[in-house]
Amino acid sequence: MEQSVIATKLYIPKLRPGLVMRPRLLERLNGGIHARLTLIAAPAGFGKSTLLSQWIEQFGGPVAWLALDPDDNDPIRFWTYAITALRTRLPEIGTQALGLLKTPQPTPLSTILAHLVNDLAQLPGEIVLVLDDYHEISAEPIHESLGYLLDHLPPQFHLILATRMDPPLPLPRLRVRGELTELRAADLRFSESEAGAFFSQAMGLSLTPAQVKTLESRTSNSQYGAEATEEGTKGGGLCRWSKGNQDNGLMWRPPDEKRE
């Protein structure tokens, strides 16, 4: 591994006990693996990383992971990390590309990525690269180079982006060509049965369907379930309705950092 690379940025998040499996979403991810790009776009707290960890656990093929942060807006750093992540699964690829990233005289990113694409095209099987928290990337050269990669991807390679907002990539073109799988906030929201399973499995509570529906209505059926799935019960949980709210005796209290 490259000495300048922080190894933990390449670790796939571990799943905590009690998480609710979401087969309908896992099926969507499985169905999109043969497209070029899967985009999971939703605000914080919707369980994007947790869902991807669940999917990776059952996928069976090689998956490389890179957790992005604001420091990754340097194109050399970004692609050094991305290629190193791929090499944790397939060490035989990316040698020339990494070498070009280290040259004193800058090499065009298109040339570097051409070497990477050629390596990927020779693979006997498929590989997936997950870029988590892609919303941290604002550098236009990175967006442009990633668009270049998407335009030239071989069928063995699949890219997954988890982000809070749509990236400036050629999404309309990919969508028209059937090369884009999308999961949005509406897809990630818990169904009533998933919400009930969460309170049972993760929190050890047995709620009636009426109580589950009340919690959904009190939270606009939006972030509470997936937020709790991703954040656990840190600073949050179920508590009694305050005086004057006698409906069902229970309410969802979001984690401290999510409260207004």
Backbone bond lengths (Angstrom), bond angles and torsions (degrees), N, CA, C in turn:
res aa  C-N    CA-C-N  psi(-1)  N-CA   C-N-CA  omega(-1)  CA-C   N-CA-C  phi
1 M - - - 1.464 - - 1.527 109.52 -
2 E 1.330 116.25 145.36 1.453 120.70 178.88 1.536 110.02 -59.89
3 Q 1.358 115.81 134.60 1.460 119.58 -175.76 1.524 112.72 -64.33
4 S 1.331 117.81 -28.97 1.460 120.64 -177.48 1.525 113.07 -82.91
5 V 1.320 117.18 -1.16 1.461 121.82 -176.48 1.525 110.07 -91.39
6 I 1.329 116.32 133.38 1.470 121.50 174.31 1.524 107.87 -81.74
7 A 1.310 116.53 111.91 1.463 121.10 -170.90 1.521 112.84 -60.12
8 T 1.336 117.27 -34.97 1.462 119.40 -174.57 1.526 112.82 -67.79
9 K 1.340 117.99 -18.32 1.465 119.89 175.88 1.529 111.28 -69.05
10 L 1.315 116.49 -14.16 1.459 121.34 -177.78 1.525 112.26 -102.98
11 Y 1.338 117.10 4.04 1.462 120.82 -178.42 1.525 110.55 -83.26
12 I 1.310 116.07 132.63 1.464 120.77 172.88 1.527 108.35 -73.87
13 P 1.336 119.16 127.67 1.469 120.46 -178.40 1.524 111.88 -57.45
14 K 1.320 114.99 137.63 1.458 120.00 178.25 1.526 110.10 -78.61
15 L 1.310 114.98 147.03 1.463 120.71 178.84 1.521 110.07 -85.02
16 R 1.319 115.76 136.46 1.454 120.80 177.00 1.522 110.31 -86.60
17 P 1.329 116.59 153.04 1.465 119.13 176.69 1.525 110.87 -62.42
18 G 1.316 115.65 149.55 1.456 121.16 174.09 1.505 115.56 87.25
19 L 1.328 118.37 1.91 1.464 119.82 179.16 1.520 110.80 -70.25
20 V 1.299 115.17 146.06 1.462 121.09 179.68 1.520 108.91 -83.89
21 M 1.326 116.55 123.95 1.455 120.31 174.80 1.529 108.94 -72.99
22 R 1.321 115.65 144.89 1.463 121.05 -174.10 1.528 109.47 -126.53
23 P 1.322 116.73 75.43 1.469 120.47 -173.18 1.519 114.05 -58.81
24 R 1.330 118.19 -31.74 1.467 119.39 -178.96 1.529 110.75 -65.53
25 L 1.335 117.12 -35.57 1.458 120.71 178.47 1.523 111.43 -79.78
26 L 1.324 117.13 -36.94 1.461 120.09 176.32 1.522 110.53 -62.00
27 E 1.317 116.44 -37.04 1.463 120.36 177.11 1.527 110.99 -65.06
28 R 1.328 116.72 -38.70 1.471 120.15 177.13 1.530 110.35 -62.20
29 L 1.315 116.10 -43.52 1.461 119.94 179.93 1.524 111.12 -65.99
30 N 1.315 116.66 -41.95 1.463 119.78 177.50 1.519 111.08 -61.68
31 G 1.324 116.51 -40.00 1.455 120.68 -178.51 1.513 113.41 -68.30
32 G 1.331 117.00 -23.52 1.457 120.03 -177.32 1.509 114.88 -95.22
33 I 1.332 117.61 2.98 1.453 120.09 -172.19 1.520 112.75 -66.41
34 H 1.320 118.25 -22.32 1.461 120.43 -177.95 1.529 112.36 -91.29
35 A 1.319 117.47 -1.37 1.465 120.79 171.33 1.530 108.74 -83.62
36 R 1.311 116.53 174.71 1.461 119.25 -179.70 1.528 112.18 -76.53
37 L 1.337 116.54 -40.18 1.459 120.36 -169.80 1.517 111.09 -137.13
38 T 1.334 115.42 136.36 1.462 122.25 166.25 1.523 107.60 -112.12
39 L 1.324 115.94 126.79 1.462 122.18 179.93 1.519 108.85 -113.80
40 I 1.330 116.42 120.16 1.463 122.23 174.46 1.522 106.32 -111.93
41 A 1.320 116.07 103.74 1.463 121.63 -172.88 1.521 109.83 -121.80
42 A 1.325 116.45 117.78 1.463 122.14 179.22 1.519 108.07 -165.32
43 P 1.345 117.45 157.55 1.467 119.69 178.47 1.525 112.02 -62.08
44 A 1.318 115.58 172.05 1.461 121.42 176.88 1.524 110.00 -58.93
45 G 1.319 115.88 143.97 1.445 119.87 175.17 1.504 115.82 92.84
46 F 1.319 119.14 3.60 1.457 121.11 -178.98 1.528 113.15 -94.31
47 G 1.324 118.58 5.61 1.456 120.65 173.16 1.514 115.06 80.37
48 K 1.324 118.02 29.08 1.468 120.78 -177.55 1.529 111.63 -63.36
49 S 1.327 116.27 -50.60 1.465 120.06 -177.60 1.521 111.26 -66.90
50 T 1.324 116.60 -38.86 1.455 120.25 178.92 1.517 111.02 -63.19
51 L 1.326 117.00 -44.72 1.461 120.69 178.08 1.523 110.62 -59.31
52 L 1.324 117.47 -44.32 1.460 120.04 -179.77 1.524 111.38 -64.67
53 S 1.319 118.10 -38.22 1.463 120.45 176.63 1.523 110.84 -62.67
54 Q 1.330 116.76 -40.76 1.461 120.07 176.25 1.524 110.96 -62.78
55 W 1.317 116.12 -42.43 1.463 119.64 -178.84 1.525 110.84 -65.31
56 I 1.328 117.59 -43.80 1.463 121.21 -179.56 1.518 110.57 -60.44
57 E 1.329 116.71 -38.85 1.463 120.79 -178.17 1.522 111.99 -60.75
58 Q 1.340 117.10 -34.34 1.462 119.34 -178.35 1.526 113.27 -100.10
59 F 1.329 118.39 -5.95 1.463 121.41 -174.74 1.520 112.13 -70.06
60 G 1.310 116.74 -49.18 1.458 119.61 176.29 1.514 115.46 94.13
61 G 1.327 118.70 -23.81 1.458 121.63 179.45 1.515 111.79 -92.09
62 P 1.345 116.97 173.36 1.468 120.11 179.66 1.526 111.89 -70.67
63 V 1.329 115.91 128.01 1.463 122.42 178.72 1.522 108.35 -129.71
64 A 1.321 116.36 124.56 1.466 122.13 174.98 1.523 108.79 -99.78
65 W 1.322 116.27 144.33 1.472 122.23 -174.44 1.525 109.68 -126.49
66 L 1.324 116.12 137.52 1.462 121.56 173.12 1.514 108.91 -137.43
67 A 1.335 116.15 117.97 1.465 122.34 175.10 1.523 108.28 -90.22
68 L 1.317 116.40 117.40 1.460 121.69 -174.31 1.526 111.89 -90.22
69 D 1.326 115.61 154.48 1.460 121.91 174.76 1.527 107.90 -145.26
70 P 1.339 118.32 172.83 1.473 119.73 -175.26 1.524 114.62 -57.77
71 D 1.331 118.02 -27.01 1.461 120.36 179.71 1.526 112.70 -66.95
72 D 1.320 117.10 -15.40 1.467 121.10 -176.82 1.521 112.91 -83.88
73 N 1.321 117.94 10.95 1.463 120.31 179.62 1.528 113.49 -78.95
74 D 1.300 117.60 -3.24 1.456 120.87 170.24 1.532 108.50 -81.74
75 P 1.337 119.28 122.99 1.471 120.91 -175.48 1.525 113.74 -57.86
76 I 1.341 117.85 -38.10 1.466 119.91 179.72 1.525 110.10 -64.81
77 R 1.323 116.06 -45.65 1.467 120.07 178.30 1.522 110.44 -63.12
78 F 1.331 117.37 -45.44 1.462 121.19 -177.96 1.525 110.84 -56.96
79 W 1.327 116.84 -51.42 1.464 119.02 -175.80 1.523 112.12 -74.75
80 T 1.328 117.58 -27.47 1.468 118.77 172.57 1.519 110.21 -62.05
81 Y 1.327 116.11 -44.81 1.464 120.04 177.93 1.528 111.49 -65.74
82 A 1.323 117.47 -45.53 1.463 120.31 -176.70 1.525 111.37 -62.31
83 I 1.327 116.81 -44.50 1.468 119.82 -179.70 1.524 110.57 -69.58
84 T 1.330 117.08 -39.09 1.463 119.93 177.13 1.521 110.92 -62.88
85 A 1.333 117.08 -38.34 1.468 120.12 176.04 1.525 110.46 -59.58
86 L 1.322 117.39 -45.63 1.465 120.66 177.98 1.525 111.31 -61.15
87 R 1.311 116.76 -37.38 1.465 120.83 -177.70 1.525 112.53 -72.30
88 T 1.336 118.11 -17.24 1.464 118.72 173.22 1.520 111.11 -66.86
89 R 1.316 117.04 -22.95 1.468 121.37 178.07 1.525 112.01 -101.61
90 L 1.335 116.33 -35.97 1.466 121.22 -178.70 1.526 108.10 -134.88
91 P 1.331 117.63 87.08 1.470 120.78 -174.28 1.523 114.33 -63.35
92 E 1.322 117.23 -15.22 1.460 119.50 -175.95 1.520 113.57 -80.37
93 I 1.334 118.34 -8.97 1.467 119.79 -176.76 1.531 110.72 -102.94
94 G 1.324 115.55 157.54 1.458 121.53 170.34 1.513 116.82 82.79
95 T 1.341 118.21 6.20 1.466 119.44 -177.16 1.527 111.55 -63.29
96 Q 1.328 117.03 -48.92 1.464 120.03 179.75 1.529 111.64 -65.04
97 A 1.324 116.32 -41.80 1.461 119.92 -179.16 1.524 110.96 -61.52
98 L 1.336 117.19 -44.33 1.465 119.89 178.30 1.522 111.19 -63.69
99 G 1.328 116.33 -39.13 1.456 119.46 178.37 1.517 112.08 -61.34
100 L 1.327 116.72 -41.11 1.463 120.43 179.39 1.525 111.96 -67.91
101 L 1.330 117.13 -29.45 1.461 120.19 177.64 1.526 112.09 -68.04
102 K 1.337 117.13 -18.66 1.464 121.35 -176.57 1.525 113.45 -98.69
103 T 1.318 117.58 -4.40 1.464 119.24 -175.82 1.529 111.34 -68.04
104 P 1.351 117.34 144.46 1.477 120.01 179.35 1.524 112.47 -60.04
105 Q 1.327 116.31 -40.16 1.457 120.40 177.29 1.527 108.83 -87.79
106 P 1.327 118.82 123.59 1.470 120.91 -177.25 1.528 112.02 -57.60
107 T 1.316 114.81 135.23 1.460 121.94 175.29 1.520 108.20 -101.96
108 P 1.334 118.93 136.66 1.470 119.64 178.15 1.530 111.34 -53.49
109 L 1.323 115.95 137.17 1.463 119.57 -179.68 1.519 111.63 -59.68
110 S 1.324 117.28 -32.82 1.464 119.51 179.12 1.527 110.99 -62.33
111 T 1.328 117.49 -36.29 1.467 121.05 177.31 1.523 110.87 -68.15
112 I 1.318 116.07 -43.84 1.467 120.66 178.66 1.520 110.57 -61.07
113 L 1.326 116.19 -45.69 1.459 120.08 -177.64 1.516 111.76 -71.09
114 A 1.326 117.79 -27.46 1.464 119.89 175.63 1.525 110.38 -61.49
115 H 1.332 117.06 -41.07 1.467 120.34 176.36 1.530 110.82 -63.54
116 L 1.330 116.60 -41.51 1.460 119.87 179.03 1.524 110.89 -64.08
117 V 1.328 117.16 -45.43 1.467 120.99 179.28 1.522 110.49 -59.34
118 N 1.326 117.62 -42.23 1.463 120.51 -179.98 1.525 111.39 -63.83
119 D 1.333 117.05 -37.83 1.468 120.01 175.63 1.525 110.76 -64.10
120 L 1.326 116.51 -45.08 1.464 120.52 -179.36 1.518 111.33 -63.77
121 A 1.325 116.87 -35.98 1.465 120.95 -177.79 1.521 112.37 -67.01
122 Q 1.324 117.84 -19.02 1.458 121.17 -179.18 1.526 112.90 -93.01
123 L 1.319 117.11 -1.57 1.462 119.76 -178.19 1.523 110.82 -68.85
124 P 1.332 117.38 140.14 1.465 119.91 177.45 1.525 113.20 -75.80
125 G 1.334 116.91 -21.06 1.460 121.44 -179.81 1.512 110.94 -133.33
126 E 1.336 115.47 -173.54 1.457 120.23 -174.73 1.522 111.76 -94.43
127 I 1.318 115.27 159.85 1.457 122.24 173.51 1.522 108.26 -144.54
128 V 1.329 115.69 147.75 1.461 122.99 -178.79 1.523 108.51 -119.40
129 L 1.322 116.17 137.55 1.465 121.85 172.59 1.517 108.74 -116.24
130 V 1.339 116.55 123.81 1.465 122.92 175.85 1.522 108.69 -102.03
131 L 1.320 116.45 124.29 1.464 122.32 172.03 1.525 107.37 -107.86
132 D 1.322 116.18 103.12 1.460 121.57 -176.80 1.528 109.89 -89.21
133 D 1.334 115.84 144.21 1.472 122.42 -178.96 1.526 111.91 61.41
134 Y 1.325 116.82 45.15 1.463 119.78 -178.69 1.531 111.91 -65.50
135 H 1.329 117.98 -17.75 1.466 119.76 176.89 1.527 112.17 -62.36
136 E 1.328 118.18 -15.35 1.464 121.18 176.88 1.527 111.93 -71.13
137 I 1.329 116.84 -14.65 1.463 120.98 -176.91 1.524 109.68 -92.21
138 S 1.337 115.04 123.63 1.465 120.79 177.58 1.525 112.36 -123.49
139 A 1.315 117.85 -7.37 1.464 121.97 -176.09 1.530 110.48 -72.61
140 E 1.312 116.31 120.49 1.462 120.79 -178.04 1.527 112.89 -60.59
141 P 1.343 120.19 -38.43 1.468 118.68 177.60 1.525 113.68 -59.00
142 I 1.324 116.60 -31.89 1.468 119.02 177.79 1.518 110.23 -71.68
143 H 1.333 117.18 -45.27 1.467 119.28 177.02 1.524 110.57 -58.02
144 E 1.322 117.00 -43.84 1.461 120.45 -178.59 1.525 111.42 -64.65
145 S 1.320 116.82 -42.33 1.463 119.61 -178.93 1.524 111.44 -69.93
146 L 1.331 116.91 -34.33 1.459 118.90 176.49 1.524 110.19 -68.65
147 G 1.338 116.98 -37.36 1.459 120.08 173.81 1.514 111.80 -61.30
148 Y 1.334 116.60 -39.52 1.468 121.03 176.14 1.525 110.19 -60.35
149 L 1.330 116.32 -45.49 1.464 120.13 178.94 1.524 110.99 -60.54
150 L 1.341 117.12 -44.46 1.465 120.29 179.47 1.524 111.67 -61.17
151 D 1.320 117.22 -35.54 1.463 120.71 -179.97 1.523 112.42 -68.94
152 H 1.323 117.55 -22.86 1.466 120.71 -173.23 1.529 113.35 -118.55
153 L 1.309 117.10 12.16 1.463 119.70 -176.26 1.528 111.94 -62.14
154 P 1.334 117.21 136.32 1.463 120.34 169.44 1.523 109.73 -78.15
155 P 1.327 117.91 161.59 1.474 119.97 -176.62 1.523 113.95 -64.81
156 Q 1.324 118.07 -16.12 1.468 120.04 -178.90 1.524 112.78 -75.64
157 F 1.327 117.10 -13.43 1.465 120.52 -171.04 1.522 110.75 -112.48
158 H 1.328 115.67 136.92 1.466 121.07 176.67 1.521 108.36 -132.05
159 L 1.323 115.64 136.62 1.462 122.31 -179.12 1.520 109.99 -111.34
160 I 1.336 116.24 135.08 1.464 122.39 175.98 1.523 108.40 -121.97
161 L 1.320 116.27 127.57 1.462 122.14 175.65 1.521 109.22 -113.31
162 A 1.329 117.07 127.96 1.463 122.64 170.48 1.522 107.05 -109.68
163 T 1.324 116.70 124.97 1.459 120.18 -170.15 1.523 110.54 -154.27
164 R 1.320 116.44 158.92 1.466 120.99 176.31 1.522 112.19 -87.94
165 M 1.316 117.01 -12.21 1.468 120.80 -179.06 1.523 109.07 -148.44
166 D 1.315 116.18 158.89 1.457 120.04 178.80 1.525 110.33 -65.83
167 P 1.318 117.72 132.50 1.460 120.38 177.38 1.523 110.99 -80.46
168 P 1.335 117.92 157.14 1.469 121.02 177.66 1.528 111.33 -79.31
169 L 1.313 115.35 68.12 1.460 123.89 179.37 1.526 108.36 -118.22
170 P 1.319 119.10 166.50 1.477 120.81 -177.56 1.528 112.66 -74.17
171 L 1.331 116.09 58.73 1.466 120.44 -177.34 1.529 112.72 -62.44
172 P 1.343 119.95 -44.51 1.475 118.65 -179.82 1.525 112.66 -58.24
173 R 1.326 116.93 -41.19 1.456 119.76 179.91 1.528 111.19 -65.41
174 L 1.323 116.42 -43.23 1.458 119.86 178.12 1.520 111.23 -64.48
175 R 1.335 116.36 -38.37 1.462 121.18 179.85 1.523 110.94 -63.08
176 V 1.318 117.03 -46.08 1.466 121.49 -179.63 1.519 110.94 -62.57
177 R 1.310 117.00 -35.42 1.465 121.13 -177.79 1.525 113.00 -83.56
178 G 1.319 117.19 -1.44 1.452 119.82 -177.68 1.515 113.33 72.45
179 E 1.342 116.46 24.60 1.459 121.40 -177.23 1.526 112.07 -105.51
180 L 1.329 117.04 15.56 1.461 121.00 -176.65 1.518 110.16 -132.31
181 T 1.327 115.71 127.03 1.462 122.77 170.98 1.524 107.58 -107.57
182 E 1.322 117.21 131.24 1.463 120.90 -175.04 1.528 111.26 -125.13
183 L 1.322 115.60 133.91 1.459 122.67 169.01 1.521 107.32 -122.78
184 R 1.324 115.64 124.87 1.460 122.23 -176.82 1.530 109.98 -113.47
185 A 1.337 115.02 177.98 1.461 120.11 -179.42 1.521 111.44 -55.50
186 A 1.325 117.03 -40.36 1.465 120.11 -179.74 1.519 111.53 -62.17
187 D 1.330 117.15 -32.90 1.461 120.70 178.49 1.521 111.56 -74.26
188 L 1.331 116.45 -33.47 1.461 120.89 -174.24 1.522 113.42 -82.83
189 R 1.325 117.70 -15.60 1.464 119.41 178.94 1.524 110.47 -61.65
190 F 1.321 114.99 144.09 1.453 119.95 178.05 1.519 110.79 -67.20
191 S 1.320 115.55 137.59 1.457 119.79 166.28 1.531 107.87 -75.26
192 E 1.320 116.33 171.15 1.468 119.31 179.94 1.522 111.01 -60.58
193 S 1.328 116.85 -41.40 1.465 119.71 -179.37 1.528 111.01 -68.06
194 E 1.345 117.57 -37.42 1.461 120.32 178.31 1.525 110.76 -67.84
195 A 1.331 116.86 -38.64 1.461 119.97 177.83 1.523 110.59 -62.81
196 G 1.335 116.27 -43.99 1.456 119.71 177.76 1.517 111.81 -61.71
197 A 1.334 116.18 -40.80 1.462 120.42 178.80 1.520 111.12 -64.90
198 F 1.334 116.58 -37.56 1.458 119.22 179.07 1.524 111.18 -62.19
199 F 1.325 117.20 -49.80 1.460 119.55 -177.87 1.523 111.24 -64.44
200 S 1.318 116.62 -29.36 1.457 120.14 178.38 1.520 111.64 -76.39
201 Q 1.338 116.80 -50.25 1.463 121.06 -172.38 1.522 112.65 -80.03
202 A 1.318 117.19 -44.60 1.462 120.51 -173.35 1.520 112.52 -85.31
203 M 1.351 116.75 -29.39 1.458 119.32 -173.55 1.521 113.29 -118.60
204 G 1.345 116.40 -2.08 1.454 119.48 176.65 1.506 114.37 66.07
205 L 1.336 117.42 29.49 1.458 121.90 -177.99 1.518 110.31 -110.31
206 S 1.286 115.04 143.35 1.457 120.94 175.71 1.523 108.04 -110.56
207 L 1.326 115.87 103.55 1.459 121.29 -177.50 1.516 110.45 -106.85
208 T 1.297 114.87 147.75 1.459 119.41 174.55 1.523 108.94 -75.38
209 P 1.330 117.89 159.07 1.467 119.61 175.18 1.525 112.50 -54.60
210 A 1.341 116.88 -35.29 1.465 119.73 179.51 1.523 111.06 -65.22
211 Q 1.339 116.91 -39.98 1.459 119.66 178.87 1.528 111.39 -66.31
212 V 1.326 116.17 -40.91 1.465 119.81 178.01 1.521 110.19 -61.85
213 K 1.329 117.10 -43.44 1.466 120.47 179.98 1.522 110.94 -64.46
214 T 1.336 116.62 -36.88 1.456 119.79 178.41 1.522 110.91 -63.93
215 L 1.332 116.30 -43.76 1.459 119.62 178.21 1.516 110.98 -62.09
216 E 1.321 116.82 -39.29 1.461 120.40 178.35 1.526 110.81 -62.71
217 S 1.326 116.21 -44.82 1.461 119.08 -177.95 1.525 111.26 -68.35
218 R 1.331 117.27 -35.55 1.466 120.40 -179.10 1.526 111.75 -69.66
219 T 1.324 117.43 -22.07 1.467 121.03 -178.86 1.514 111.13 -112.26
220 S 1.321 118.46 16.63 1.463 123.69 -179.58 1.517 112.19 60.37
221 N 1.346 116.23 23.66 1.467 121.05 178.96 1.525 110.61 50.23
222 S 1.328 116.35 42.92 1.461 116.73 -174.86 1.514 111.77 -121.89
223 Q 1.335 117.24 -95.38 1.448 117.89 -164.24 1.520 114.77 -84.00
224 Y 1.324 119.35 -18.57 1.455 116.89 -163.75 1.509 113.06 -61.99
225 G 1.342 117.44 -40.74 1.455 118.82 -175.79 1.499 112.56 -68.55
226 A 1.325 116.90 -54.60 1.460 119.55 -179.03 1.517 111.20 -67.75
227 E 1.325 117.28 -33.42 1.454 120.43 176.73 1.513 109.53 -60.93
228 A 1.314 116.17 -44.56 1.450 119.09 179.68 1.517 110.95 -68.12
229 T 1.327 116.64 -34.87 1.450 119.48 177.16 1.512 110.65 -61.71
230 E 1.327 117.41 -42.02 1.460 120.65 -176.22 1.519 111.53 -81.07
231 E 1.303 118.26 -36.81 1.456 120.70 -173.00 1.524 112.89 -100.20
232 G 1.347 117.43 -5.53 1.445 119.67 -175.18 1.511 110.35 69.09
233 T 1.297 116.58 -153.56 1.460 119.69 -178.51 1.527 111.38 -105.75
234 K 1.345 116.59 21.44 1.466 119.51 179.65 1.521 110.17 -59.59
235 G 1.297 116.67 118.08 1.458 120.27 174.10 1.503 114.09 69.63
236 G 1.341 117.69 7.49 1.456 119.23 -177.70 1.506 109.52 -138.27
237 G 1.312 116.61 -176.49 1.443 119.71 177.88 1.498 111.24 149.66
238 L 1.306 114.22 -163.50 1.447 120.04 178.93 1.517 109.26 -100.59
239 C 1.298 116.02 139.25 1.455 119.93 175.53 1.525 108.08 -142.61
240 R 1.296 116.03 173.67 1.462 120.63 -177.67 1.519 110.91 -75.49
241 W 1.355 114.48 147.06 1.461 117.51 171.73 1.526 108.94 -58.16
242 S 1.303 117.54 145.72 1.456 120.32 173.11 1.526 109.17 -70.93
243 K 1.306 117.04 168.13 1.456 120.83 -178.06 1.513 110.31 -57.51
244 G 1.287 115.37 138.92 1.453 120.70 -179.66 1.516 112.89 96.30
245 N 1.325 117.76 -12.56 1.458 121.69 174.62 1.524 107.56 -113.03
246 Q 1.302 117.14 94.57 1.449 121.66 -172.09 1.526 112.95 -102.12
247 D 1.345 117.51 6.17 1.464 121.19 -167.12 1.524 113.29 -49.12
248 N 1.338 116.57 -69.37 1.452 119.15 -175.04 1.522 112.56 -134.78
249 G 1.302 117.08 6.40 1.449 119.63 172.72 1.509 115.65 84.42
250 L 1.346 118.82 -10.58 1.451 120.89 -176.87 1.514 109.93 -129.57
251 M 1.309 115.79 147.70 1.459 119.57 174.15 1.520 108.84 -142.43
252 W 1.329 116.01 156.23 1.465 120.70 174.78 1.516 109.46 -89.45
253 R 1.327 115.96 125.79 1.452 121.61 174.94 1.519 107.06 -106.30
254 P 1.337 118.90 111.99 1.459 120.30 -177.15 1.513 111.44 -66.24
255 P 1.358 117.22 160.16 1.463 119.65 176.66 1.515 111.28 -54.23
256 D 1.342 116.06 152.91 1.461 121.72 -172.46 1.516 113.22 -52.45
257 E 1.360 116.86 -43.34 1.454 118.15 -174.82 1.511 112.51 -72.59
258 K 1.344 119.20 -10.32 1.449 121.61 179.73 1.520 112.47 -95.82
259 R 1.358 117.59 -9.66 1.456 119.51 -177.48 1.511 110.72 -78.22
260 E 1.331 115.68 149.01 1.466 119.85 176.16 1.530 108.77 -76.75
